[in-house]
Amino acid sequence: MPLTNENVRDVLSTVQDPELHQDLVSLNMVKEIRVDQKQVFITIELTTPACPMKDHIQKDIEQAVNRKAEELGESLDSIQVNFTADVRKPNEKIRDEDNPLPNVKHIIAVGAGKGGVGKSTVAVNLAIGLARHGASVGLLDGDIYGPSLSTMLGLSNMEPTAEDKMLAPFNVHGIKTMTVGRLVKPEEPLIWRGPMAHNAFQQLALQTNWGSLDYLIVDLPPGTGDVPLTLAQLLPLSGAIVVCTPQKVAQDDAVRAVAMFIQLGIDVLGIVENMSYFIGDDGKEYDIFGKGGAAEMAQHLQLPCLGHIPINMALRKNCDDGNPTANFDDNDALAEELNHFAQQVAAQISIKASSGKTVQPTISIS
């Protein structure tokens, strides 16, 4: 059986970049495959022209293709691997291409270096806060390993619908949203390898009928894994927000998240300090995790501190009950902090718009 282009692409998906620890296909490094009788021509695009691992990559490619040819009973005369280089970072490349979501003005990632810092809580309240100030907002649950927006937005009794092979987003709390949590059984474990995670995220992002939006907020999984990389290669981001709690151990991981976004070519809009403080029944303020640590980190990194969100029992309860709108209606002090945060994010987007980096949305902040 002769070797085909599809056979070669399949085996290249098993060859990893030894520095990035991702396969060549997922990294979008494979630019051309051509099988001409007993000759194979492959073009690989590197991130730097002086890549020190180029010979290693070529050897791995040749071994993988030869193994596949032997499995098919094919004998190859030659495998030619040509290397090119594009020094643009992943998100810089996608910003230079056609936007796959042309009706979305701004895409904002909400990420964190570690789990448990309240990233999804921040993403939900940011989306609702922006919507309450007059913007049209979508919220994508990009945490495909541990989706929580179904609970936090009260989607458990809502069934997903589709039309013309496009998912219809859920309309709740003044925003549009989509989560894999409503596409699988609640008890089903979400076990994704790299290519599976890439495909799942791509389908959620591009096969949801978002319509026209001022903002699409993307709630990412914690850490610096496959999904942030896929996002950077898929959608032109206006920027990213890093969520951090005040203590030092959280700051260390948040610094890594900032570095990841910068490496991917995504502007970091700022840091938000979650679980910043707690006000007890006695009216006193308690700095359980050492208030201000994330703000100091932001200052050290020369990034804006976008807000301080307190530990608040009502905030926890409202999100557990699927009623986050109550965070803005039932507690003046909490609403003030959340509105301030949303306004700071909108302000950072406006600053970038005025510098010519982004297109400013239609939004009125009062």
C-alpha positions as CSV (number, residue, x, y, z in Angstrom):
1,M,0.0,0.0,0.0
2,P,1.5,3.3,-1.0
3,L,2.4,6.0,1.6
4,T,0.0,9.0,1.5
5,N,0.1,12.6,2.7
6,E,-2.4,11.7,5.3
7,N,-0.2,8.9,6.5
8,V,2.7,11.3,6.9
9,R,0.6,13.9,8.8
10,D,-0.6,11.2,11.1
11,V,3.0,10.1,12.0
12,L,4.1,13.7,12.4
13,S,1.5,14.1,15.1
14,T,3.6,11.7,17.1
15,V,6.9,13.7,16.7
16,Q,7.4,16.2,19.5
17,D,9.3,19.4,19.5
18,P,11.9,18.5,22.3
19,E,11.8,22.0,23.8
20,L,8.1,22.7,23.7
21,H,7.0,19.1,24.4
22,Q,4.1,19.3,21.9
23,D,3.8,17.4,18.7
24,L,4.6,19.2,15.4
25,V,1.0,19.1,14.1
26,S,-0.5,20.6,17.2
27,L,2.1,23.3,17.2
28,N,1.2,24.1,13.5
29,M,4.8,23.6,12.5
30,V,4.0,21.3,9.5
31,K,3.6,23.6,6.5
32,E,3.9,21.2,3.6
33,I,3.7,17.4,3.0
34,R,4.2,16.0,-0.5
35,V,4.6,12.3,-1.3
36,D,5.9,11.8,-4.9
37,Q,6.2,8.1,-5.6
38,K,9.1,7.0,-3.4
39,Q,10.1,10.5,-2.3
40,V,8.7,12.4,0.7
41,F,9.0,16.2,1.0
42,I,8.2,17.9,4.3
43,T,8.5,21.5,5.3
44,I,8.7,22.4,9.0
45,E,8.4,26.0,10.3
46,L,10.6,26.7,13.3
47,T,10.1,29.5,15.8
48,T,13.7,30.5,15.3
49,P,16.1,30.1,12.4
50,A,18.9,29.0,14.7
51,C,16.9,26.3,16.4
52,P,19.5,24.1,18.2
53,M,17.1,21.1,18.1
54,K,16.7,21.1,14.3
55,D,18.9,18.0,13.7
56,H,17.1,16.2,16.5
57,I,13.7,17.0,14.9
58,Q,14.8,15.9,11.5
59,K,16.1,12.6,12.8
60,D,12.8,11.9,14.6
61,I,10.8,12.8,11.5
62,E,12.8,10.5,9.3
63,Q,12.5,7.6,11.7
64,A,8.7,8.1,12.1
65,V,8.1,8.3,8.4
66,N,10.3,5.3,7.6
67,R,8.5,3.2,10.3
68,K,5.2,4.1,8.7
69,A,6.4,3.2,5.2
70,E,7.7,-0.2,6.5
71,E,4.3,-0.9,8.1
72,L,2.7,-0.3,4.7
73,G,5.2,-2.4,2.9
74,E,6.7,0.7,1.1
75,S,10.4,1.3,0.4
76,L,11.3,5.0,0.2
77,D,14.2,6.4,-1.7
78,S,14.5,9.7,0.2
79,I,12.9,11.9,2.9
80,Q,13.7,15.6,2.4
81,V,12.9,17.8,5.4
82,N,13.1,21.5,4.7
83,F,13.1,24.0,7.6
84,T,11.8,27.5,7.5
85,A,11.4,30.0,10.4
86,D,8.8,32.4,11.5
87,V,10.0,34.4,14.5
88,R,6.5,35.8,15.3
89,K,4.9,34.5,18.5
90,P,1.8,32.3,18.1
91,N,-0.7,34.9,18.9
92,E,1.1,37.5,16.7
93,K,0.7,35.1,13.8
94,I,-3.0,34.7,14.2
95,R,-3.5,38.4,14.6
96,D,-2.0,38.9,11.2
97,E,-4.5,36.4,9.6
98,D,-8.3,36.5,9.1
99,N,-10.2,36.4,12.4
100,P,-12.2,33.2,12.6
101,L,-14.7,35.1,14.8
102,P,-15.0,38.3,12.8
103,N,-18.0,39.5,14.8
104,V,-16.2,39.4,18.1
105,K,-14.4,42.7,18.8
106,H,-12.3,41.6,21.8
107,I,-11.2,38.3,23.1
108,I,-9.9,38.2,26.7
109,A,-8.3,35.2,28.4
110,V,-8.6,34.7,32.1
111,G,-5.9,32.5,33.4
112,A,-4.0,31.5,36.5
113,G,-0.7,29.8,37.3
114,K,-2.4,27.3,39.7
115,G,-5.8,26.0,40.5
116,G,-8.0,27.0,43.4
117,V,-7.4,30.8,43.1
118,G,-11.0,31.5,41.9
119,K,-10.3,32.0,38.2
120,S,-13.8,30.9,37.1
121,T,-15.4,33.1,39.7
122,V,-13.4,36.1,38.4
123,A,-14.3,35.2,34.7
124,V,-18.0,34.9,35.5
125,N,-18.2,38.2,37.4
126,L,-16.1,40.0,34.8
127,A,-18.5,38.9,32.0
128,I,-21.6,39.9,34.0
129,G,-20.0,43.2,35.1
130,L,-19.1,44.2,31.5
131,A,-22.6,43.3,30.3
132,R,-24.2,45.4,33.1
133,H,-22.2,48.3,31.8
134,G,-23.8,48.0,28.4
135,A,-21.5,45.6,26.5
136,S,-22.6,42.5,24.6
137,V,-20.5,39.7,26.2
138,G,-19.9,36.0,25.7
139,L,-18.2,33.7,28.2
140,L,-16.5,30.5,26.9
141,D,-15.7,27.8,29.5
142,G,-12.3,26.8,28.2
143,D,-11.5,24.7,31.3
144,I,-12.3,21.5,29.4
145,Y,-10.8,19.4,32.2
146,G,-12.9,20.8,35.0
147,P,-15.7,22.9,33.7
148,S,-17.6,24.8,36.4
149,L,-19.7,27.4,34.6
150,S,-22.6,25.0,34.3
151,T,-23.0,25.2,38.1
152,M,-22.0,28.9,38.5
153,L,-24.4,30.1,35.8
154,G,-27.3,27.8,36.7
155,L,-27.3,25.8,33.4
156,S,-28.0,22.4,34.9
157,N,-31.6,22.3,33.6
158,M,-30.9,23.8,30.2
159,E,-30.3,21.5,27.2
160,P,-27.9,22.4,24.5
161,T,-29.3,23.1,21.0
162,A,-27.7,23.3,17.6
163,E,-28.7,24.7,14.2
164,D,-26.8,24.3,10.9
165,K,-24.0,22.4,12.8
166,M,-23.5,25.3,15.1
167,L,-24.1,25.2,18.9
168,A,-26.5,27.9,20.2
169,P,-25.0,29.6,23.3
170,F,-27.0,29.7,26.5
171,N,-28.4,33.1,27.3
172,V,-28.3,33.7,31.0
173,H,-27.5,36.7,33.3
174,G,-27.3,39.0,30.4
175,I,-24.5,37.1,28.6
176,K,-24.0,34.3,26.1
177,T,-22.1,31.3,27.3
178,M,-21.0,27.8,26.3
179,T,-19.4,25.0,28.3
180,V,-18.4,21.4,27.7
181,G,-20.1,20.8,31.1
182,R,-23.5,20.8,29.3
183,L,-22.3,18.6,26.5
184,V,-21.2,15.6,28.6
185,K,-22.8,13.7,31.5
186,P,-22.1,15.4,34.8
187,E,-20.3,12.3,36.2
188,E,-18.3,11.6,33.1
189,P,-14.5,12.1,33.6
190,L,-12.9,14.5,31.1
191,I,-9.7,12.8,30.2
192,W,-8.0,14.6,27.3
193,R,-4.6,14.1,25.7
194,G,-3.0,17.0,23.8
195,P,-4.7,16.6,20.4
196,M,-8.1,15.8,22.0
197,A,-7.9,18.9,24.2
198,H,-7.0,21.0,21.2
199,N,-9.9,19.7,19.1
200,A,-12.4,20.0,22.0
201,F,-11.5,23.6,22.7
202,Q,-11.5,24.5,19.0
203,Q,-15.0,23.1,18.5
204,L,-16.3,25.0,21.6
205,A,-14.8,28.3,20.4
206,L,-15.5,28.1,16.6
207,Q,-18.7,26.0,16.5
208,T,-20.7,28.2,18.8
209,N,-22.9,30.8,17.2
210,W,-21.7,33.8,19.3
211,G,-23.2,36.4,17.0
212,S,-21.9,40.0,17.5
213,L,-20.0,40.6,20.7
214,D,-18.0,43.4,22.2
215,Y,-16.2,40.9,24.5
216,L,-15.6,37.2,24.6
217,I,-14.2,36.1,27.9
218,V,-12.4,32.8,27.9
219,D,-12.0,31.0,31.2
220,L,-8.9,28.9,30.8
221,P,-7.7,25.8,32.8
222,P,-5.2,26.5,35.4
223,G,-1.5,26.2,34.6
224,T,0.4,26.5,31.3
225,G,-0.7,23.5,29.3
226,D,-2.3,22.6,26.0
227,V,-5.4,24.9,26.0
228,P,-3.6,28.3,26.4
229,L,-1.3,27.2,23.5
230,T,-4.3,26.2,21.4
231,L,-6.1,29.5,22.2
232,A,-3.0,31.5,21.2
233,Q,-2.9,29.7,17.8
234,L,-6.6,29.9,17.2
235,L,-8.0,33.3,18.2
236,P,-6.6,36.9,18.1
237,L,-6.6,37.9,21.7
238,S,-6.8,41.5,22.9
239,G,-5.2,40.5,26.1
240,A,-5.1,38.2,29.2
241,I,-5.9,38.6,32.9
242,V,-4.0,36.6,35.5
243,V,-5.8,35.7,38.7
244,C,-3.8,35.4,41.9
245,T,-4.3,35.2,45.6
246,P,-2.1,37.2,47.9
247,Q,0.2,34.5,49.3
248,K,3.7,33.9,47.9
249,V,3.1,30.4,46.7
250,A,0.3,31.7,44.4
251,Q,2.4,34.6,43.2
252,D,5.2,32.2,42.1
253,D,2.8,30.3,39.8
254,A,1.1,33.6,38.6
255,V,4.5,34.9,37.4
256,R,4.8,31.7,35.3
257,A,1.4,32.4,33.8
258,V,2.4,35.9,32.9
259,A,5.5,34.6,31.3
260,M,3.5,32.1,29.3
261,F,1.2,34.7,27.9
262,I,4.1,36.9,27.0
263,Q,5.9,34.0,25.3
264,L,2.7,33.3,23.3
265,G,2.5,36.9,22.1
266,I,-0.5,37.8,24.2
267,D,-0.6,41.2,26.0
268,V,-1.2,40.9,29.8
269,L,-3.9,43.4,30.7
270,G,-3.1,43.1,34.4
271,I,-3.4,41.1,37.7
272,V,-6.5,40.7,39.8
273,E,-6.1,39.8,43.4
274,N,-8.8,37.3,44.5
275,M,-9.6,36.3,48.1
276,S,-7.9,39.6,49.0
277,Y,-9.5,40.1,52.4
278,F,-12.4,39.0,54.6
279,I,-14.8,41.2,56.6
280,G,-16.1,39.4,59.6
281,D,-19.4,39.8,61.4
282,D,-17.6,42.1,63.8
283,G,-17.0,44.5,60.9
284,K,-13.2,44.1,61.0
285,E,-11.2,43.3,58.0
286,Y,-9.0,40.2,58.1
287,D,-6.2,39.6,55.7
288,I,-6.3,35.8,55.8
289,F,-3.9,35.3,52.9
290,G,-1.9,38.5,53.5
291,K,-3.6,41.2,51.5
292,G,-1.7,43.0,48.8
293,G,0.8,40.3,47.7
294,A,-0.6,40.1,44.1
295,A,-0.6,43.9,43.9
296,E,3.0,44.0,44.8
297,M,3.7,41.3,42.3
298,A,1.9,43.3,39.6
299,Q,4.0,46.4,40.5
300,H,7.2,44.4,40.3
301,L,6.1,43.1,36.8
302,Q,5.1,46.6,35.8
303,L,1.5,45.5,35.2
304,P,-1.7,47.1,36.3
305,C,-3.5,45.7,39.4
306,L,-7.1,45.5,38.1
307,G,-8.8,45.0,41.5
308,H,-9.1,43.3,44.8
309,I,-12.0,40.8,45.2
310,P,-12.7,39.8,48.8
311,I,-13.6,36.5,50.4
312,N,-17.3,36.9,50.6
313,M,-19.8,34.3,51.8
314,A,-22.5,35.8,49.5
315,L,-20.2,35.6,46.5
316,R,-19.6,31.9,47.2
317,K,-23.2,31.1,47.8
318,N,-24.5,33.0,44.7
319,C,-22.0,31.2,42.5
320,D,-22.9,27.8,44.0
321,D,-26.6,28.6,43.5
322,G,-26.0,29.6,39.9
323,N,-27.1,33.2,40.5
324,P,-24.0,35.4,40.1
325,T,-26.2,38.4,39.2
326,A,-27.0,38.7,42.9
327,N,-23.4,39.6,43.5
328,F,-24.2,43.0,41.9
329,D,-27.7,43.5,43.4
330,D,-27.6,42.3,47.0
331,N,-24.3,43.6,48.4
332,D,-23.2,47.1,47.8
333,A,-19.6,46.6,49.0
334,L,-19.1,43.5,46.8
335,A,-20.8,45.1,43.8
336,E,-18.4,48.1,44.1
337,E,-15.3,45.9,44.0
338,L,-16.7,43.8,41.0
339,N,-17.7,46.9,39.1
340,H,-14.4,48.5,39.7
341,F,-12.7,45.4,38.3
342,A,-14.8,45.3,35.2
343,Q,-14.2,49.1,34.6
344,Q,-10.4,48.6,35.0
345,V,-10.5,45.8,32.4
346,A,-12.5,48.0,30.0
347,A,-10.1,50.8,30.6
348,Q,-7.1,48.7,29.7
349,I,-8.8,47.6,26.5
350,S,-9.5,51.2,25.7
351,I,-5.9,52.2,26.3
352,K,-4.7,49.5,23.9
353,A,-7.4,50.6,21.4
354,S,-6.2,54.2,21.5
355,S,-2.7,53.0,20.8
356,G,-3.9,51.3,17.6
357,K,-3.4,47.7,18.8
358,T,-7.1,46.9,19.1
359,V,-10.5,48.0,17.9
360,Q,-12.5,49.8,20.6
361,P,-15.9,48.3,21.4
362,T,-19.1,50.3,21.9
363,I,-19.5,50.4,25.7
364,S,-20.5,53.1,28.2
365,I,-18.9,52.9,31.6
366,S,-20.8,54.9,34.3
